[in-house]
Amino acid sequence: MAKAIYGYIRVSSIDQNESRQILAMEPYKIKGTNIYIDKKSGKNFERSEYKKLLKRIKSDDVLVIKSIDRLGRNYEEVLEQWRIITKIKGADIIVIDMPLLDTTMSKDLLGTFISDLVLQLLSFIAQNERESIRQRQAEGIVAARKRGTKFGRPTKELPENFEELFRKWNQEGLTRKEMAVRCNMHVSAFYRKVKGKYVNL
């Protein structure tokens, strides 16, 4: 019998809602104190809650995750975290979205072999899909630029009454920040726009 059941949830940013993953874990009756949640980008794998979980989890414990990509950001990382948890820690993993990746179901050699094989296949497919998405995005950006599409924020122009504001700035002693506010621009954008043209700024 398992010593403890843990849940791990990762969402890609602080704005993403973790409730879907929490709801999926309800049938496993995991204590609230045993659920660890990281809200960070997949590009940054320095996940503090995941590290705390790894310190707590022990042999025969069970880790529940919604999907296999919660373990890592690429093929190699998923396999490495799987190895650490199942081989080094001696714990089990349940992947809710993939019943074949449930190491609690079969402890014999065949069961372990099938689980590891499915894991490697799924991780490889997931990474290929991510790379394909990035490639399609890059190709789309190139095609859009060729059509004349511009990316990023539109360039703000100085207001038509800037000369008048500039004279008032000299008279009233406005700061650069106050001038930027009156021009409805960020200070750095304002400075780049007038640098070299208006020496007093």
C-alpha positions as CSV (number, residue, x, y, z in Angstrom):
1,M,0.0,0.0,0.0
2,A,1.2,3.5,-0.9
3,K,2.6,5.6,1.9
4,A,1.2,8.8,0.5
5,I,-0.4,10.1,-2.7
6,Y,0.8,13.4,-4.2
7,G,-0.5,15.6,-7.0
8,Y,1.6,17.8,-9.2
9,I,0.1,20.6,-11.3
10,R,2.0,23.0,-13.7
11,V,0.4,25.8,-15.6
12,S,2.4,27.8,-18.1
13,S,1.9,31.2,-16.6
14,I,0.4,33.0,-13.6
15,D,-2.7,33.9,-15.7
16,Q,-3.6,30.3,-16.5
17,N,-6.2,28.6,-14.4
18,E,-5.2,25.3,-12.6
19,S,-8.7,24.3,-11.7
20,R,-9.0,21.8,-14.6
21,Q,-6.1,19.8,-13.4
22,I,-7.3,20.0,-9.8
23,L,-10.7,18.7,-10.8
24,A,-9.2,15.8,-12.7
25,M,-7.4,14.7,-9.5
26,E,-10.5,14.7,-7.2
27,P,-11.1,10.9,-7.6
28,Y,-7.7,10.2,-6.1
29,K,-8.6,11.8,-2.8
30,I,-5.3,13.7,-2.5
31,K,-4.8,15.9,0.6
32,G,-4.6,19.6,-0.1
33,T,-1.2,19.7,1.5
34,N,0.0,17.0,-0.9
35,I,-0.8,18.9,-4.1
36,Y,2.0,21.0,-5.5
37,I,1.4,23.8,-8.0
38,D,3.9,25.7,-10.1
39,K,2.8,28.6,-12.2
40,K,5.7,29.3,-14.5
41,S,6.7,29.2,-18.1
42,G,7.8,25.8,-19.6
43,K,10.9,27.6,-20.7
44,N,12.0,28.0,-17.1
45,F,12.2,24.6,-15.4
46,E,13.5,25.9,-12.1
47,R,10.1,25.0,-10.4
48,S,10.2,25.5,-6.7
49,E,7.1,23.5,-5.8
50,Y,8.3,20.5,-8.0
51,K,11.6,20.5,-6.1
52,K,9.8,20.5,-2.8
53,L,7.7,17.5,-4.0
54,L,10.8,15.6,-5.0
55,K,12.2,16.0,-1.5
56,R,9.1,14.7,0.1
57,I,8.2,11.8,-2.2
58,K,9.5,8.4,-1.0
59,S,9.5,4.7,-2.1
60,D,6.0,3.3,-2.7
61,D,4.4,6.8,-2.7
62,V,2.3,7.7,-5.7
63,L,2.5,10.8,-7.9
64,V,-0.6,11.8,-9.9
65,I,-0.3,14.2,-12.9
66,K,-2.9,15.2,-15.5
67,S,-0.7,14.7,-18.5
68,I,2.9,13.5,-19.2
69,D,4.1,17.0,-20.3
70,R,3.6,18.3,-16.7
71,L,6.9,16.5,-15.9
72,G,9.1,18.4,-18.4
73,R,9.4,20.7,-21.3
74,N,10.9,18.3,-23.8
75,Y,11.5,14.6,-24.6
76,E,14.7,14.2,-22.6
77,E,13.5,16.1,-19.6
78,V,10.3,14.0,-19.3
79,L,12.3,10.8,-19.4
80,E,14.7,12.1,-16.8
81,Q,12.1,13.1,-14.3
82,W,10.3,9.8,-14.9
83,R,13.5,8.0,-14.2
84,I,14.2,10.0,-11.0
85,I,10.7,9.3,-9.6
86,T,10.3,5.7,-10.5
87,K,13.8,4.4,-10.5
88,I,15.7,6.5,-8.0
89,K,12.9,7.4,-5.6
90,G,11.0,4.1,-6.1
91,A,7.7,5.8,-6.3
92,D,4.8,5.2,-8.7
93,I,3.3,7.6,-11.3
94,I,-0.3,7.8,-12.5
95,V,-0.9,9.8,-15.7
96,I,-4.6,10.6,-15.7
97,D,-4.8,11.3,-19.5
98,M,-3.0,8.0,-20.3
99,P,-4.0,4.9,-18.3
100,L,-1.2,2.9,-19.8
101,L,1.2,5.2,-17.9
102,D,0.1,3.9,-14.5
103,T,2.9,2.1,-12.8
104,T,0.7,1.0,-9.9
105,M,-1.2,-1.4,-12.2
106,S,1.6,-3.8,-13.0
107,K,4.9,-4.3,-11.2
108,D,6.3,-7.2,-13.2
109,L,9.0,-6.9,-15.9
110,L,6.5,-6.8,-18.8
111,G,4.4,-4.1,-17.2
112,T,7.4,-1.9,-16.6
113,F,8.7,-2.5,-20.1
114,I,5.3,-1.5,-21.7
115,S,5.0,1.6,-19.5
116,D,8.5,2.8,-20.3
117,L,8.0,2.1,-24.0
118,V,4.7,4.0,-24.1
119,L,6.3,6.9,-22.2
120,Q,9.2,7.2,-24.7
121,L,6.9,7.1,-27.6
122,L,4.5,9.7,-26.2
123,S,7.3,12.0,-25.2
124,F,8.9,11.8,-28.6
125,I,5.5,12.5,-30.3
126,A,4.8,15.5,-28.0
127,Q,8.2,17.0,-28.7
128,N,7.9,16.6,-32.4
129,E,4.5,18.3,-32.3
130,R,5.9,21.2,-30.3
131,E,8.7,21.6,-32.8
132,S,6.2,21.4,-35.7
133,I,4.1,24.2,-34.1
134,R,7.2,26.4,-33.7
135,Q,8.2,25.8,-37.3
136,R,4.7,26.6,-38.5
137,Q,4.7,29.8,-36.4
138,A,8.1,30.8,-37.8
139,E,7.0,30.2,-41.4
140,G,3.8,32.1,-40.8
141,I,5.8,35.1,-39.5
142,V,8.1,35.1,-42.5
143,A,5.1,34.9,-44.9
144,A,3.4,37.7,-43.0
145,R,6.4,40.0,-43.2
146,K,6.7,39.4,-46.9
147,R,3.1,40.6,-47.2
148,G,4.1,43.7,-45.4
149,T,2.6,42.9,-42.0
150,K,4.4,44.6,-39.1
151,F,4.8,43.0,-35.7
152,G,5.0,44.7,-32.3
153,R,3.4,47.9,-31.1
154,P,2.7,50.6,-33.6
155,T,5.1,53.6,-33.5
156,K,3.7,56.6,-31.7
157,E,4.2,59.9,-33.3
158,L,4.7,63.2,-31.5
159,P,1.5,65.3,-31.2
160,E,0.8,68.1,-33.7
161,N,1.2,70.7,-30.9
162,F,4.6,69.4,-29.8
163,E,6.3,72.7,-30.7
164,E,3.9,74.5,-28.4
165,L,4.4,71.9,-25.6
166,F,8.2,72.2,-26.0
167,R,8.0,76.0,-25.5
168,K,5.8,75.5,-22.5
169,W,8.4,73.0,-21.2
170,N,11.1,75.6,-21.4
171,Q,8.9,78.2,-19.7
172,E,7.4,76.0,-16.9
173,G,10.4,73.7,-16.3
174,L,8.6,70.5,-16.9
175,T,10.5,67.2,-16.5
176,R,11.1,64.8,-19.3
177,K,8.5,62.5,-17.7
178,E,5.9,65.2,-17.5
179,M,6.5,66.0,-21.2
180,A,6.1,62.3,-22.1
181,V,2.8,62.2,-20.2
182,R,1.5,65.3,-22.1
183,C,2.5,63.6,-25.4
184,N,0.8,60.3,-24.3
185,M,4.0,58.4,-24.7
186,H,6.3,56.3,-22.5
187,V,9.3,58.2,-21.3
188,S,11.8,56.0,-23.2
189,A,9.8,56.2,-26.4
190,F,9.4,59.9,-26.0
191,Y,13.2,60.4,-25.5
192,R,14.1,58.2,-28.5
193,K,11.7,60.3,-30.6
194,V,13.1,63.7,-29.7
195,K,16.8,62.8,-29.0
196,G,19.0,65.0,-31.2
197,K,16.2,67.2,-32.4
198,Y,15.6,69.1,-29.3
199,V,18.9,69.7,-27.5
200,N,17.3,71.0,-24.3
201,L,15.6,67.6,-23.6
